């Protein structure tokens, strides 16, 4: 079982990562978003090819930035997303 200290540290780390993602997304900062991805990052699209790896996903993200400029992000809510909500039971 994980110690309370380690659990609290993990929760703070998750919260910091989530806040980084919120800030980067709302600012539409592609480089900040990409900086969070690892080499084994995979995107599974509902309709489209699977994109594997940081560089392939970065290229796809950069290609779509012109389209994304048509949207204005107004909110970013992780409430109820168990995998991203610190302390959530899955």
N, C-alpha and C positions, 0 to 999 in steps of 0.2 A: 504494500500500500504506500502511496506517495505521502511524504510529509506535508504538513500544512504550509510550511515555508515554501517548499518547492511548488505546491499547487498555487499559492498566491503569486509566486514569481511567474509561473506559466500563464496565469490569467492576465497579469500585467503585460506580458509579452504579446499575447493574443490581442488584447485591447489596443496595444500600440500598433500592431500590424493592421488591425481593422481600421484604426484611425488614419494610418498612412494611406490605405486604399480609399477610404472615404475622401480624404483631401485630394488625392491624385485624380480620382474619378470626377469629383465636382469641378476641379480645375481643368479637366480634360488634358492632363499631363501624361502623355503616352510614355515618355521615358521613365517617369516615376512609377507608373503601373507596371511596365515591363521589368523594372528593377526588382520586383517582388517574385518574378517567375524563375523557376529552376530549369535545368536542362531536360528534366523529365516531365515538364508541364505539358498537359494534354487538354485539348478542347474537343468536346463531343457536341457537335451541332445537331439540332433536331432534324434539319434538312441540309445535308452537305457533308463534305469529307471530314474525317477526323484529322485534326492538326496536332502533330507531335513535336515537342521540343520548343525551347525558348526562342531560337532564331526563326523558326517557321511561324510561330505565333506572333512574334514581334513584327515580321514582315506583313502578316495578315492585318495586324492592328494598325500598322502605319498606312497600309493601303486603304483601310476603311475610315481613316481620320477625316477625309474630306466629307464623307457621308455623315459622320458623327457631328460635324459642325452644324448640321441642320437641326440638331437637338440641343436643348438647354437643360442640363441636369438640375432638378430643383430639390431633390431629396435622395437620400441614400439610407435605407433602413435595413438593419440586420436583425431586427426583432423577429423572433420565431424561426430563425435559421439555425438549427441545432449545431451544425458543423462549425458555424462561425460565431456562435454566441458563447462567450466565456462562462464556464460553469454549467452549461446545459448538459442534461443527461440524454444520451443517445441510446 
